[in-house]
Amino acid sequence: MSDNPYIHVFTAHFATNDEASTFGHPHWEPEPGQDASDEEYSAWEDRNPIWPLKSELGCSIDSDFIEIVWKSDQEPDWDYLLSRLDLKQVEVIRRQTETANTLVLIDQTAIGDERLEFQSTARLNYHGRHEASR
């Protein structure tokens, strides 16, 4: 992802990969038709893009540095996480994880120099900031 050595790790559970992707990446509603009024078009612009992850975290983040890793099983793709973090870090996160099949990885570059204090949310379980091993 980037040269920044830190990754914020969240876990979550989603029914499908599309649901995980829709939550984790910005997307747009269909554009109003040509018959839409200026007010309708302006309202559409104001509410787009829709990005539930950003809304839930309540901070400014760059979507280019976010990974959503969904796995259809009842647990996250631990092998993928091992490719990003060392074994001890993954073991700690794994012990903290009850019901999840999705990893949400936010590279520190996504928030720049800000020292945000992320927390778990209604949809996400936060497992802390970890030094990337690769």
VOMI-432662 format. One line per 2 residues: number of its first residue (from 1); their letters; for each residue x, y, z of N, C-alpha, C. Coordinates in Angstrom, 3 decimals, padded with zeros to 6 digits, always signed. Each point is the difference from the previous one (the first is absolute). Example, Ala and Ser with C-alpha at 12.3 -4.5 7.8 and 13.67 -1.06 7.14 Angstrom:
1) as) +013.190 -005.690 +007.800 -000.890 +001.190 +000.000 +000.900 +001.200 +000.000 | -000.350 +001.050 -000.720 +000.820 +001.190 +000.060 -000.770 +001.090 +000.730
end
This chain:
1) ms) +000.817 -001.189 +000.000 -000.817 +001.189 +000.000 +000.865 +001.260 +000.000 | +000.740 +000.260 +001.071 +000.839 +001.186 +000.042 +001.269 -000.321 +000.759
3) dn) +000.855 +001.000 +000.147 +001.229 -000.183 +000.756 -000.201 +000.268 +001.481 | -001.185 +000.488 +000.398 -000.258 +000.276 +001.399 -000.078 -001.322 +000.749
5) py) +000.702 -000.103 +001.113 +000.101 -001.304 +000.652 -001.185 -000.415 +000.880 | -001.058 +000.781 +000.065 -001.090 -000.339 +000.910 -001.313 -000.294 -000.720
7) ih) -000.723 -000.978 +000.555 -001.294 -000.396 -000.531 -000.988 -000.076 +001.159 | -001.156 +000.611 -000.176 -001.093 -000.108 +000.966 -000.843 -001.193 -000.432
9) vf) -000.257 -000.907 +000.935 -000.695 -001.246 -000.326 -001.381 -000.029 +000.666 | -001.014 -000.252 -000.832 -001.366 -000.196 +000.453 -000.471 -001.348 -000.520
11) ta) -000.949 -000.603 +000.706 -000.694 -001.174 -000.515 -001.494 +000.293 +000.002 | -000.712 -000.717 -000.862 -001.453 +000.183 -000.107 -000.589 -001.259 -000.622
13) hf) -001.317 -000.061 -000.026 -000.676 -001.111 -000.653 -000.979 +000.552 -001.033 | +000.098 -000.488 -001.226 -000.896 +000.392 -001.083 -000.513 -001.266 -000.675
15) at) -001.226 +000.039 -000.475 -000.614 -001.166 -000.637 +000.639 -000.321 -001.346 | +000.420 +001.045 -000.734 +000.565 -000.202 -001.338 +001.187 +000.923 -000.215
17) nd) +000.780 -000.325 -001.015 +001.112 +000.864 -000.378 -000.512 +001.368 -000.465 | -001.123 +000.009 -000.742 -000.582 +001.270 -000.447 -000.385 +000.878 +001.183
19) ea) -000.580 -000.595 +001.039 -000.380 +000.769 +001.185 +001.242 +000.588 +000.685 | +001.062 -000.789 +000.104 +001.246 +000.480 +000.599 +000.590 +001.133 -000.833
21) st) +000.006 -000.172 -001.308 +000.553 +001.013 -000.895 -000.818 +001.288 +000.028 | -001.311 -000.136 +000.003 -000.882 +001.176 +000.055 +000.216 +000.776 +001.291
23) fg) +000.223 -000.707 +001.091 +000.266 +000.658 +001.279 +001.363 +000.689 -000.012 | +001.000 -000.667 -000.559 +001.373 +000.458 +000.139 +000.550 +000.927 -001.050
25) hp) -000.721 +000.177 -001.107 +000.501 +000.842 -001.083 -001.045 +001.035 -000.394 | +000.443 +001.199 -000.375 -000.964 +001.017 -000.440 -000.697 -000.427 -001.291
27) hw) -001.275 +000.320 -000.115 -000.746 -000.291 -001.224 -001.093 +001.061 -000.179 | -000.494 +000.084 -001.199 -000.987 +001.016 -000.356 -001.358 -000.624 -000.260
29) ep) -001.037 +000.695 +000.401 -001.355 -000.366 -000.406 -000.118 +000.277 -001.494 | -000.960 -000.621 -000.679 -000.197 +000.335 -001.415 -000.303 +001.502 -000.159
31) ep) +000.582 +000.590 -001.019 -000.199 +001.435 -000.257 -001.456 +000.274 -000.382 | -000.552 +001.089 +000.520 -001.382 +000.340 -000.373 -000.130 +000.183 -001.513
33) gq) -001.182 -000.257 -000.507 -000.258 +000.144 -001.426 +000.046 +001.454 -000.446 | -000.058 +000.203 -001.311 +000.062 +001.346 -000.560 -001.201 +000.845 +000.414
35) da) -001.074 -000.647 +000.407 -001.189 +000.736 +000.410 +000.056 +000.452 +001.465 | +001.093 -000.316 +000.706 +000.129 +000.392 +001.412 +000.168 +001.514 +000.114
37) sd) -000.586 +000.561 +001.025 +000.143 +001.441 +000.245 +001.403 +000.290 +000.525 | +000.366 +001.268 -000.018 +001.300 +000.402 +000.537 +000.116 -000.375 +001.472
39) ee) -001.110 +000.136 +000.744 +000.003 -000.335 +001.424 +000.217 -001.495 +000.213 | -000.660 -000.825 -000.813 +000.176 -001.450 +000.106 +001.441 -000.404 -000.327
41) ys) +000.547 +000.611 -001.037 +001.371 -000.312 -000.385 +000.979 +000.448 +001.081 | -000.221 +001.173 +000.545 +000.859 +000.512 +001.067 -000.061 -000.900 +001.242
43) aw) -001.194 -000.466 +000.348 -000.159 -000.903 +001.143 +000.751 -001.310 -000.254 | -000.057 -000.498 -001.232 +000.727 -001.214 -000.363 +001.502 +000.217 +000.177
45) ed) +000.510 +001.138 -000.473 +001.423 +000.303 +000.150 +000.396 +000.079 +001.475 | -000.860 +000.598 +000.827 +000.306 +000.169 +001.419 +000.102 -001.327 +000.741
47) rn) -000.774 -000.990 -000.393 +000.013 -001.265 +000.743 +000.915 -001.050 -000.634 | +000.713 +000.339 -001.047 +000.906 -000.936 -000.653 +001.434 +000.504 +000.045
49) pi) +000.994 -000.841 +000.043 -000.148 -001.442 +000.012 -000.467 -000.502 +001.367 | -000.605 -001.156 -000.030 -000.428 -000.677 +001.217 +001.162 -000.878 +000.438
51) wp) +000.358 +000.103 +001.275 +001.114 -000.785 +000.492 -000.229 -000.325 +001.468 | -000.701 -001.104 +000.277 -000.328 -000.337 +001.376 +001.215 -000.118 +000.928
53) lk) +001.112 -000.540 -000.476 +001.190 -000.124 +000.843 +000.440 +001.356 +000.515 | +000.116 +000.963 -000.901 +000.440 +001.340 +000.395 -001.008 +000.637 +000.957
55) se) -001.282 -000.171 -000.278 -001.028 +000.555 +000.886 +000.081 -000.619 +001.378 | +000.179 -001.302 +000.051 +000.039 -000.693 +001.289 +001.237 +000.375 +000.807
57) lg) +001.139 +000.174 -000.673 +001.217 +000.382 +000.711 +000.010 +001.486 +000.356 | -000.730 +000.801 -000.760 -000.120 +001.422 +000.299 +001.270 +000.801 -000.175
59) cs) +000.797 -000.361 -001.007 +001.238 +000.740 -000.231 +000.294 +000.053 -001.497 | +000.957 +000.818 -000.353 +000.411 +000.120 -001.390 +001.063 -001.061 -000.282
61) id) -000.270 -000.871 -000.984 +000.947 -001.040 -000.381 +000.057 -000.106 -001.518 | +001.136 -000.443 -000.499 +000.226 -000.164 -001.430 -000.312 -001.444 -000.388
63) sd) -000.982 -000.185 -000.856 -000.444 -001.346 -000.376 +001.063 -000.810 -000.740 | +001.024 +000.659 -000.531 +001.056 -000.720 -000.714 +000.836 -000.884 +000.918
65) fi) -000.087 +000.233 +001.311 +000.841 -000.724 +000.948 -000.820 -000.849 +000.967 | -001.104 -000.525 -000.508 -000.881 -000.851 +000.798 -000.187 -001.317 -000.741
67) ei) +000.114 -001.082 +000.732 -000.234 -001.325 -000.574 -001.168 -000.655 +000.721 | -000.891 -000.564 -000.770 -001.099 -000.790 +000.525 +000.266 -001.430 -000.463
69) vw) +000.254 -000.898 +000.949 +000.331 -001.389 -000.331 -001.114 -000.872 +000.565 | -000.936 -000.376 -000.877 -001.151 -000.813 +000.384 +000.283 -001.459 -000.284
71) ks) -000.469 -000.865 +000.879 +000.147 -001.437 -000.201 -001.331 -000.646 +000.350 | -000.458 -000.911 -000.818 -001.335 -000.563 +000.184 -000.124 -000.897 +001.227
73) dq) +001.108 -000.416 +000.555 -000.044 -000.816 +001.209 -000.435 +000.840 +001.200 | +000.009 -000.620 +001.160 -000.402 +000.697 +001.219 +001.171 +000.651 +000.718
75) ep) +001.139 +000.087 -000.644 +001.104 +000.732 +000.599 +000.786 +000.711 -001.086 | +000.709 +001.061 +000.388 +000.743 +000.789 -000.990 +001.118 -000.805 -000.670
77) dw) +000.548 +000.568 -001.032 +001.108 -000.609 -000.728 +001.297 +000.267 +000.777 | +000.246 -000.868 +000.972 +001.180 +000.183 +000.855 +001.287 -000.106 -000.796
79) dy) +000.033 -000.823 -001.041 +001.208 -000.114 -000.825 +000.337 +001.332 -000.657 | -001.037 +000.698 -000.457 +000.268 +001.307 -000.594 +000.562 +000.957 +001.052
81) ll) -000.589 -000.010 +001.187 +000.489 +000.892 +001.050 +001.445 -000.333 +000.357 | +000.347 -001.280 -000.044 +001.394 -000.397 +000.248 +000.949 +000.551 -001.065
83) sr) -000.499 +000.277 -001.173 +000.844 +000.589 -001.036 +000.278 +001.478 +000.274 | -000.766 +000.593 +000.912 +000.148 +001.432 +000.322 +000.607 +000.253 +001.379
85) ld) -000.277 -000.905 +000.957 +000.464 +000.168 +001.379 +000.774 -001.234 +000.434 | +000.718 +000.118 +001.125 +000.719 -001.186 +000.469 -000.937 -000.931 +000.771
87) lk) +000.452 -001.216 +000.202 -000.813 -001.060 +000.583 -000.558 +000.376 +001.374 | +000.814 +000.600 +000.858 -000.470 +000.351 +001.350 -001.159 +000.993 -000.060
89) qv) +000.086 +000.987 -000.875 -001.080 +000.979 -000.131 -001.283 -000.688 -000.465 | +000.127 -000.882 -000.981 -001.174 -000.699 -000.537 -000.617 -000.898 +001.065
91) ev) +000.809 -000.666 +000.782 -000.523 -000.862 +001.055 -000.815 +000.803 +001.016 | +000.481 +001.182 +000.365 -000.731 +000.850 +000.948 -001.349 +000.409 -000.598
93) ir) +000.008 +000.440 -001.242 -001.242 +000.415 -000.668 -000.961 -001.185 -000.105 | +000.532 -001.143 -000.323 -000.832 -001.197 -000.138 -000.687 -000.354 +001.322
95) rq) +000.719 +000.110 +001.106 -000.596 -000.276 +001.313 -001.083 +001.012 +000.353 | +000.102 +001.212 -000.508 -000.983 +001.051 +000.284 -001.239 -000.106 -000.886
97) te) +000.064 -000.824 -001.027 -001.056 -000.045 -001.006 -000.975 -001.133 +000.277 | -001.264 +000.357 +000.116 -001.030 -001.019 +000.223 -000.703 -000.331 -001.310
99) ta) -000.893 +000.861 -000.451 -000.753 -000.254 -001.220 +000.425 +001.014 -001.057 | +000.758 -000.468 -000.988 +000.444 +000.883 -001.075 +000.418 -000.843 -001.199
101) nt) -000.129 +000.583 -001.179 +000.501 -000.632 -001.217 +000.671 +001.023 -000.908 | +000.177 +001.210 +000.522 +000.535 +001.088 -000.805 +001.077 +000.752 +000.771
103) lv) +001.088 +000.289 -000.694 +001.025 +000.885 +000.529 -000.161 +001.355 -000.659 | +000.072 +001.048 +000.788 +000.023 +001.361 -000.517 +001.334 +000.572 +000.449
105) li) +000.871 +000.229 -000.961 +001.356 +000.465 +000.286 +000.147 +001.426 -000.499 | +000.339 +000.882 +000.907 +000.183 +001.410 -000.349 +001.461 +000.338 +000.210
107) dq) +000.680 +000.228 -001.096 +001.400 +000.398 +000.047 +000.089 +001.384 +000.638 | +000.998 +000.232 +000.803 +000.175 +001.297 +000.659 +000.008 +001.141 -001.016
109) ta) +000.456 -000.268 -001.215 +000.026 +001.013 -001.051 -001.402 +000.539 -000.291 | -001.035 -000.807 +000.233 -001.383 +000.421 -000.257 -000.418 +001.174 +000.876
111) ig) +000.647 +000.151 +001.141 -000.349 +001.110 +000.905 +001.132 +000.999 +000.144 | +001.087 -000.226 -000.723 +001.113 +000.937 +000.012 +000.686 +000.056 +001.355
113) de) +000.343 +001.207 +000.405 +000.718 +000.193 +001.254 -000.918 +000.069 +001.214 | -001.299 -000.069 -000.244 -000.940 +000.062 +001.114 +000.183 -001.202 +000.913
115) rl) -000.103 +000.217 +001.276 +000.064 -001.090 +000.980 -001.414 -000.233 +000.518 | -000.805 -000.630 -000.833 -001.376 -000.281 +000.378 -000.042 -001.137 +001.006
117) ef) -000.948 +000.075 +000.879 -000.243 -001.065 +000.960 -001.210 -000.786 -000.490 | +000.237 -000.957 -000.886 -001.088 -000.825 -000.488 -000.579 -000.819 +001.142
119) qs) -001.274 -000.336 -000.130 -000.690 -000.843 +000.965 -000.895 -000.963 -000.768 | -000.449 -001.034 +000.700 -000.989 -000.885 -000.603 -001.275 +000.800 -000.233
121) ta) -000.765 -000.418 -000.991 -001.254 +000.671 -000.340 -001.114 -001.045 -000.006 | -001.169 +000.411 -000.420 -001.122 -000.936 -000.073 +000.305 -001.159 -000.952
123) rl) +000.770 +000.249 -001.026 +000.264 -001.022 -001.022 +001.414 -000.575 +000.061 | +000.939 +000.741 +000.573 +001.417 -000.372 -000.043 +000.579 -000.232 +001.390
125) ny) +000.850 -001.018 +000.111 +000.761 -000.226 +001.229 +001.426 +000.446 -000.259 | +000.464 +000.947 +000.812 +001.342 +000.553 -000.200 +001.010 -000.799 +000.801
127) hg) +001.099 -000.360 -000.669 +001.051 -000.794 +000.623 +001.321 +000.756 +000.117 | -000.016 +001.283 -000.221 +001.180 +000.813 +000.233 +000.834 +000.288 -001.225
129) rh) +001.029 +000.796 +000.255 +000.964 +000.379 -001.023 +001.197 -000.921 +000.134 | +000.408 -000.600 -001.109 +001.068 -000.993 +000.017 +001.072 +000.370 -001.015
131) ea) +001.220 -000.328 +000.339 +001.098 +000.232 -000.937 -000.021 -001.080 -001.079 | +000.002 +000.432 -001.235 +000.006 -000.943 -001.123 +001.349 -000.705 -000.060
133) sr) -000.051 -001.288 -000.309 +001.244 -000.751 -000.103 +000.542 -000.015 -001.419 | -000.870 +000.337 -000.955 +000.412 -000.007 -001.412 -000.570 +001.199 -000.702
end
